Structures are given as C-alpha cells and as structure tokens.
Amino acid sequence: MESLLDMNPVPGYLELESELYMERGVINRVKELRDARGWTQEELAQATGVSRQSINSIERNRYVPSLALALTFARVFGCGTDEIFDLESER
C-alpha cells in the first residue's frame, strides 16, 4: 500500500525523509533503568505488554520501539521519554 506522500510527493519531502532517517541511531537506557530496579527482562516485558524477546532486541539496539511503546516505557519507569531514548549525536 502506498501512502499519499508516495503517490503525490510534496516538494522537499524526499530530502526531509533522508535527513530524518540518516545513519543516526537511537540510544536507549532501557537496560540501565531495568537493572536499577532489579527487574528481569521478563518482568519488564510483562509490565509493558511485549515479549521478552522484544525487550532484548530493544536493549541491544536491534529494534527501535514505536512511539506508543516508548510512552509505555516512560510510564513504567516514571520518567520522560527523553530520559530513556535519545538520538546519537552527529559525528
């Protein structure tokens, strides 16, 4: 399925898209925050409603969580999403 942006490109959209998805990664503190609470990956998975494998993938930077999941982490850890996730600095 194509989006409306694919069918009717907005001038500058492709340049913006490439800027947003350049090789910058997401840094996350999920493992650090989980360890500070003494939780296992399974306990965090149950608290957030995802699988233990998803927690493992997020902690190993193999998967970037959706906005909804990032907000769930913020609620579970009692802090803002910007305290959990950040973009890598450009080098």
N, CA, C and O atoms as a GROMACS GRO file, in nm:
protein
  364
    1MET      N    1   0.084  -0.118   0.000
    1MET     CA    2   0.000   0.000   0.000
    1MET      C    3   0.088   0.123   0.000
    1MET      O    4   0.182   0.133   0.080
    2GLU      N    5   0.060   0.216  -0.087
    2GLU     CA    6   0.137   0.339  -0.094
    2GLU      C    7   0.069   0.447  -0.011
    2GLU      O    8  -0.053   0.451   0.000
    3SER      N    9   0.151   0.534   0.046
    3SER     CA   10   0.094   0.647   0.119
    3SER      C   11   0.066   0.760   0.021
    3SER      O   12   0.113   0.758  -0.092
    4LEU      N   13  -0.011   0.857   0.064
    4LEU     CA   14  -0.039   0.973  -0.021
    4LEU      C   15   0.089   1.047  -0.055
    4LEU      O   16   0.099   1.107  -0.162
    5LEU      N   17   0.188   1.044   0.035
    5LEU     CA   18   0.314   1.111   0.006
    5LEU      C   19   0.389   1.041  -0.106
    5LEU      O   20   0.462   1.106  -0.182
    6ASP      N   21   0.373   0.909  -0.117
    6ASP     CA   22   0.436   0.836  -0.226
    6ASP      C   23   0.367   0.864  -0.358
    6ASP      O   24   0.432   0.875  -0.462
    7MET      N   25   0.235   0.876  -0.354
    7MET     CA   26   0.159   0.896  -0.477
    7MET      C   27   0.166   1.041  -0.524
    7MET      O   28   0.172   1.067  -0.644
    8ASN      N   29   0.164   1.136  -0.431
    8ASN     CA   30   0.168   1.279  -0.462
    8ASN      C   31   0.278   1.344  -0.379
    8ASN      O   32   0.250   1.409  -0.278
    9PRO      N   33   0.403   1.328  -0.420
    9PRO     CA   34   0.513   1.377  -0.338
    9PRO      C   35   0.505   1.527  -0.312
    9PRO      O   36   0.475   1.606  -0.402
   10VAL      N   37   0.531   1.564  -0.191
   10VAL     CA   38   0.536   1.704  -0.151
   10VAL      C   39   0.676   1.754  -0.181
   10VAL      O   40   0.774   1.687  -0.147
   11PRO      N   41   0.689   1.872  -0.243
   11PRO     CA   42   0.824   1.924  -0.269
   11PRO      C   43   0.907   1.927  -0.140
   11PRO      O   44   0.862   1.980  -0.038
   12GLY      N   45   1.027   1.872  -0.147
   12GLY     CA   46   1.115   1.870  -0.031
   12GLY      C   47   1.097   1.750   0.059
   12GLY      O   48   1.177   1.728   0.150
   13TYR      N   49   0.992   1.670   0.034
   13TYR     CA   50   0.965   1.555   0.121
   13TYR      C   51   1.080   1.454   0.119
   13TYR      O   52   1.123   1.408   0.224
   14LEU      N   53   1.129   1.420   0.000
   14LEU     CA   54   1.235   1.320  -0.008
   14LEU      C   55   1.361   1.366   0.063
   14LEU      O   56   1.430   1.286   0.127
   15GLU      N   57   1.392   1.495   0.053
   15GLU     CA   58   1.509   1.548   0.124
   15GLU      C   59   1.488   1.540   0.274
   15GLU      O   60   1.580   1.505   0.348
   16LEU      N   61   1.367   1.572   0.320
   16LEU     CA   62   1.336   1.566   0.463
   16LEU      C   63   1.343   1.422   0.512
   16LEU      O   64   1.399   1.396   0.618
   17GLU      N   65   1.287   1.330   0.434
   17GLU     CA   66   1.289   1.190   0.473
   17GLU      C   67   1.432   1.140   0.488
   17GLU      O   68   1.464   1.072   0.585
   18SER      N   69   1.519   1.174   0.394
   18SER     CA   70   1.656   1.126   0.404
   18SER      C   71   1.727   1.190   0.522
   18SER      O   72   1.816   1.128   0.580
   19GLU      N   73   1.690   1.311   0.557
   19GLU     CA   74   1.751   1.376   0.674
   19GLU      C   75   1.706   1.308   0.802
   19GLU      O   76   1.786   1.290   0.895
   20LEU      N   77   1.578   1.269   0.808
   20LEU     CA   78   1.526   1.205   0.928
   20LEU      C   79   1.582   1.065   0.949
   20LEU      O   80   1.599   1.022   1.063
   21TYR      N   81   1.609   0.994   0.841
   21TYR     CA   82   1.648   0.855   0.852
   21TYR      C   83   1.793   0.831   0.813
   21TYR      O   84   1.828   0.723   0.765
   22MET      N   85   1.878   0.930   0.834
   22MET     CA   86   2.019   0.909   0.806
   22MET      C   87   2.073   0.811   0.909
   22MET      O   88   1.997   0.762   0.992
   23GLU      N   89   2.197   0.782   0.905
   23GLU     CA   90   2.254   0.676   0.986
   23GLU      C   91   2.267   0.708   1.134
   23GLU      O   92   2.353   0.653   1.202
   24ARG      N   93   2.184   0.795   1.183
   24ARG     CA   94   2.185   0.822   1.327
   24ARG      C   95   2.102   0.715   1.395
   24ARG      O   96   1.992   0.682   1.349
   25GLY      N   97   2.153   0.662   1.503
   25GLY     CA   98   2.080   0.560   1.575
   25GLY      C   99   2.014   0.617   1.700
   25GLY      O  100   2.038   0.732   1.738
   26VAL      N  101   1.934   0.536   1.760
   26VAL     CA  102   1.868   0.574   1.884
   26VAL      C  103   1.945   0.512   1.999
   26VAL      O  104   1.972   0.392   2.000
   27ILE      N  105   1.980   0.594   2.094
   27ILE     CA  106   2.045   0.548   2.216
   27ILE      C  107   1.934   0.528   2.319
   27ILE      O  108   1.847   0.613   2.334
   28ASN      N  109   1.938   0.416   2.389
   28ASN     CA  110   1.835   0.398   2.491
   28ASN      C  111   1.896   0.352   2.622
   28ASN      O  112   2.004   0.292   2.626
   29ARG      N  113   1.824   0.382   2.731
   29ARG     CA  114   1.868   0.348   2.865
   29ARG      C  115   1.778   0.240   2.927
   29ARG      O  116   1.772   0.228   3.049
   30VAL      N  117   1.709   0.163   2.843
   30VAL     CA  118   1.614   0.064   2.894
   30VAL      C  119   1.683  -0.035   2.986
   30VAL      O  120   1.634  -0.060   3.096
   31LYS      N  121   1.795  -0.092   2.943
   31LYS     CA  122   1.865  -0.191   3.026
   31LYS      C  123   1.911  -0.129   3.157
   31LYS      O  124   1.898  -0.189   3.264
   32GLU      N  125   1.966  -0.008   3.149
   32GLU     CA  126   2.014   0.061   3.270
   32GLU      C  127   1.899   0.083   3.368
   32GLU      O  128   1.914   0.058   3.488
   33LEU      N  129   1.785   0.130   3.319
   33LEU     CA  130   1.670   0.156   3.406
   33LEU      C  131   1.611   0.026   3.460
   33LEU      O  132   1.568   0.020   3.576
   34ARG      N  133   1.609  -0.078   3.378
   34ARG     CA  134   1.559  -0.209   3.423
   34ARG      C  135   1.649  -0.265   3.532
   34ARG      O  136   1.601  -0.311   3.636
   35ASP      N  137   1.781  -0.260   3.509
   35ASP     CA  138   1.877  -0.311   3.608
   35ASP      C  139   1.867  -0.234   3.740
   35ASP      O  140   1.877  -0.293   3.847
   36ALA      N  141   1.848  -0.103   3.732
   36ALA     CA  142   1.838  -0.020   3.853
   36ALA      C  143   1.720  -0.062   3.940
   36ALA      O  144   1.722  -0.044   4.061
   37ARG      N  145   1.617  -0.117   3.877
   37ARG     CA  146   1.500  -0.164   3.952
   37ARG      C  147   1.511  -0.311   3.991
   37ARG      O  148   1.424  -0.363   4.062
   38GLY      N  149   1.616  -0.377   3.945
   38GLY     CA  150   1.634  -0.518   3.977
   38GLY      C  151   1.539  -0.609   3.903
   38GLY      O  152   1.511  -0.720   3.949
   39TRP      N  153   1.486  -0.563   3.788
   39TRP     CA  154   1.391  -0.642   3.711
   39TRP      C  155   1.462  -0.729   3.609
   39TRP      O  156   1.569  -0.694   3.560
   40THR      N  157   1.401  -0.842   3.579
   40THR     CA  158   1.446  -0.925   3.468
   40THR      C  159   1.382  -0.870   3.340
   40THR      O  160   1.290  -0.788   3.345
   41GLN      N  161   1.432  -0.918   3.226
   41GLN     CA  162   1.369  -0.879   3.100
   41GLN      C  163   1.224  -0.926   3.097
   41GLN      O  164   1.137  -0.856   3.045
   42GLU      N  165   1.198  -1.043   3.151
   42GLU     CA  166   1.061  -1.096   3.154
   42GLU      C  167   0.968  -1.008   3.236
   42GLU      O  168   0.854  -0.983   3.196
   43GLU      N  169   1.016  -0.959   3.350
   43GLU     CA  170   0.933  -0.871   3.434
   43GLU      C  171   0.901  -0.740   3.362
   43GLU      O  172   0.789  -0.690   3.370
   44LEU      N  173   1.001  -0.684   3.293
   44LEU     CA  174   0.976  -0.561   3.218
   44LEU      C  175   0.882  -0.588   3.101
   44LEU      O  176   0.796  -0.506   3.070
   45ALA      N  177   0.898  -0.702   3.037
   45ALA     CA  178   0.809  -0.739   2.927
   45ALA      C  179   0.664  -0.746   2.974
   45ALA      O  180   0.574  -0.697   2.906
   46GLN      N  181   0.642  -0.807   3.089
   46GLN     CA  182   0.506  -0.816   3.143
   46GLN      C  183   0.451  -0.679   3.178
   46GLN      O  184   0.334  -0.651   3.155
   47ALA      N  185   0.536  -0.591   3.234
   47ALA     CA  186   0.492  -0.457   3.272
   47ALA      C  187   0.457  -0.371   3.151
   47ALA      O  188   0.374  -0.281   3.160
   48THR      N  189   0.522  -0.398   3.037
   48THR     CA  190   0.499  -0.316   2.918
   48THR      C  191   0.408  -0.383   2.815
   48THR      O  192   0.366  -0.320   2.719
   49GLY      N  193   0.379  -0.512   2.835
   49GLY     CA  194   0.289  -0.582   2.744
   49GLY      C  195   0.353  -0.627   2.614
   49GLY      O  196   0.284  -0.643   2.513
   50VAL      N  197   0.484  -0.649   2.617
   50VAL     CA  198   0.554  -0.701   2.499
   50VAL      C  199   0.628  -0.829   2.538
   50VAL      O  200   0.627  -0.868   2.654
   51SER      N  201   0.689  -0.893   2.441
   51SER     CA  202   0.762  -1.017   2.470
   51SER      C  203   0.900  -0.988   2.529
   51SER      O  204   0.954  -0.879   2.513
   52ARG      N  205   0.956  -1.088   2.597
   52ARG     CA  206   1.092  -1.075   2.648
   52ARG      C  207   1.190  -1.055   2.533
   52ARG      O  208   1.288  -0.982   2.547
   53GLN      N  209   1.163  -1.119   2.421
   53GLN     CA  210   1.250  -1.106   2.304
   53GLN      C  211   1.250  -0.962   2.253
   53GLN      O  212   1.352  -0.912   2.206
   54SER      N  213   1.135  -0.894   2.260
   54SER     CA  214   1.129  -0.753   2.220
   54SER      C  215   1.214  -0.667   2.312
   54SER      O  216   1.286  -0.579   2.266
   55ILE      N  217   1.207  -0.693   2.442
   55ILE     CA  218   1.290  -0.619   2.538
   55ILE      C  219   1.437  -0.641   2.506
   55ILE      O  220   1.516  -0.547   2.505
   56ASN      N  221   1.474  -0.766   2.481
   56ASN     CA  222   1.612  -0.798   2.447
   56ASN      C  223   1.657  -0.724   2.322
   56ASN      O  224   1.767  -0.668   2.319
   57SER      N  225   1.574  -0.721   2.219
   57SER     CA  226   1.608  -0.653   2.095
   57SER      C  227   1.622  -0.502   2.114
   57SER      O  228   1.710  -0.440   2.055
   58ILE      N  229   1.537  -0.445   2.196
   58ILE     CA  230   1.545  -0.301   2.224
   58ILE      C  231   1.674  -0.270   2.300
   58ILE      O  232   1.745  -0.176   2.267
   59GLU      N  233   1.702  -0.349   2.403
   59GLU     CA  234   1.823  -0.326   2.483
   59GLU      C  235   1.951  -0.341   2.399
   59GLU      O  236   2.051  -0.274   2.426
   60ARG      N  237   1.947  -0.427   2.299
   60ARG     CA  238   2.065  -0.450   2.215
   60ARG      C  239   2.067  -0.359   2.091
   60ARG      O  240   2.148  -0.379   2.001
   61ASN      N  241   1.977  -0.261   2.088
   61ASN     CA  242   1.966  -0.166   1.977
   61ASN      C  243   1.942  -0.233   1.843
   61ASN      O  244   1.987  -0.185   1.740
   62ARG      N  245   1.871  -0.343   1.845
   62ARG     CA  246   1.832  -0.411   1.721
   62ARG      C  247   1.694  -0.368   1.676
   62ARG      O  248   1.654  -0.393   1.562
   63TYR      N  249   1.619  -0.304   1.765
   63TYR     CA  250   1.482  -0.264   1.737
   63TYR      C  251   1.457  -0.131   1.805
   63TYR      O  252   1.488  -0.114   1.923
   64VAL      N  253   1.400  -0.036   1.730
   64VAL     CA  254   1.361   0.093   1.786
   64VAL      C  255   1.211   0.085   1.813
   64VAL      O  256   1.133   0.062   1.721
   65PRO      N  257   1.171   0.105   1.939
   65PRO     CA  258   1.029   0.090   1.973
   65PRO      C  259   0.942   0.198   1.909
   65PRO      O  260   0.990   0.306   1.876
   66SER      N  261   0.816   0.167   1.893
   66SER     CA  262   0.718   0.264   1.844
   66SER      C  263   0.700   0.374   1.948
   66SER      O  264   0.744   0.361   2.062
   67LEU      N  265   0.635   0.480   1.907
   67LEU     CA  266   0.605   0.588   2.000
   67LEU      C  267   0.519   0.538   2.115
   67LEU      O  268   0.543   0.572   2.231
   68ALA      N  269   0.419   0.458   2.083
   68ALA     CA  270   0.331   0.404   2.189
   68ALA      C  271   0.410   0.323   2.291
   68ALA      O  272   0.386   0.335   2.411
   69LEU      N  273   0.504   0.241   2.244
   69LEU     CA  274   0.584   0.162   2.337
   69LEU      C  275   0.680   0.250   2.416
   69LEU      O  276   0.704   0.226   2.534
   70ALA      N  277   0.737   0.352   2.351
   70ALA     CA  278   0.826   0.445   2.422
   70ALA      C  279   0.748   0.516   2.534
   70ALA      O  280   0.801   0.535   2.643
   71LEU      N  281   0.625   0.553   2.507
   71LEU     CA  282   0.542   0.617   2.611
   71LEU      C  283   0.509   0.519   2.722
   71LEU      O  284   0.499   0.558   2.839
   72THR      N  285   0.491   0.393   2.688
   72THR     CA  286   0.467   0.290   2.790
   72THR      C  287   0.589   0.273   2.878
   72THR      O  288   0.576   0.263   3.000
   73PHE      N  289   0.709   0.271   2.818
   73PHE     CA  290   0.832   0.266   2.898
   73PHE      C  291   0.839   0.386   2.993
   73PHE      O  292   0.875   0.371   3.109
   74ALA      N  293   0.805   0.504   2.944
   74ALA     CA  294   0.809   0.624   3.027
   74ALA      C  295   0.716   0.610   3.147
   74ALA      O  296   0.752   0.647   3.259
   75ARG      N  297   0.597   0.558   3.123
   75ARG     CA  298   0.502   0.539   3.233
   75ARG      C  299   0.553   0.436   3.333
   75ARG      O  300   0.545   0.457   3.454
   76VAL      N  301   0.604   0.324   3.282
   76VAL     CA  302   0.654   0.217   3.370
   76VAL      C  303   0.773   0.264   3.453
   76VAL      O  304   0.782   0.235   3.572
   77PHE      N  305   0.866   0.338   3.390
   77PHE     CA  306   0.986   0.385   3.461
   77PHE      C  307   0.964   0.516   3.536
   77PHE      O  308   1.049   0.557   3.614
   78GLY      N  309   0.851   0.582   3.513
   78GLY     CA  310   0.820   0.706   3.584
   78GLY      C  311   0.910   0.822   3.544
   78GLY      O  312   0.949   0.902   3.629
   79CYS      N  313   0.942   0.831   3.416
   79CYS     CA  314   1.025   0.941   3.367
   79CYS      C  315   0.985   0.975   3.224
   79CYS      O  316   0.905   0.904   3.164
   80GLY      N  317   1.040   1.082   3.171
   80GLY     CA  318   1.008   1.123   3.036
   80GLY      C  319   1.076   1.036   2.932
   80GLY      O  320   1.180   0.975   2.958
   81THR      N  321   1.018   1.030   2.814
   81THR     CA  322   1.078   0.951   2.706
   81THR      C  323   1.217   1.000   2.671
   81THR      O  324   1.303   0.921   2.632
   82ASP      N  325   1.240   1.130   2.686
   82ASP     CA  326   1.374   1.184   2.654
   82ASP      C  327   1.479   1.142   2.756
   82ASP      O  328   1.599   1.157   2.731
   83GLU      N  329   1.436   1.089   2.869
   83GLU     CA  330   1.530   1.035   2.967
   83GLU      C  331   1.563   0.889   2.938
   83GLU      O  332   1.656   0.833   2.994
   84ILE      N  333   1.485   0.828   2.849
   84ILE     CA  334   1.505   0.687   2.813
   84ILE      C  335   1.569   0.675   2.675
   84ILE      O  336   1.660   0.594   2.655
   85PHE      N  337   1.521   0.757   2.580
   85PHE     CA  338   1.566   0.747   2.442
   85PHE      C  339   1.623   0.880   2.395
   85PHE      O  340   1.574   0.987   2.433
   86ASP      N  341   1.726   0.873   2.312
   86ASP     CA  342   1.787   0.993   2.254
   86ASP      C  343   1.847   0.955   2.120
   86ASP      O  344   1.878   0.838   2.097
   87LEU      N  345   1.864   1.053   2.032
   87LEU     CA  346   1.932   1.028   1.906
   87LEU      C  347   2.081   1.041   1.925
   87LEU      O  348   2.128   1.126   2.000
   88GLU      N  349   2.156   0.956   1.856
   88GLU     CA  350   2.302   0.967   1.858
   88GLU      C  351   2.340   1.103   1.802
   88GLU      O  352   2.276   1.154   1.711
   89SER      N  353   2.444   1.161   1.856
   89SER     CA  354   2.495   1.287   1.804
   89SER      C  355   2.559   1.264   1.669
   89SER      O  356   2.616   1.158   1.642
   90GLU      N  357   2.550   1.368   1.583
   90GLU     CA  358   2.619   1.357   1.454
   90GLU      C  359   2.767   1.366   1.479
   90GLU      O  360   2.813   1.441   1.566
   91ARG      N  361   2.843   1.289   1.403
   91ARG     CA  362   2.988   1.288   1.423
   91ARG      C  363   3.057   1.359   1.311
   91ARG      O  364   3.180   1.368   1.310
   0.00000   0.00000   0.00000
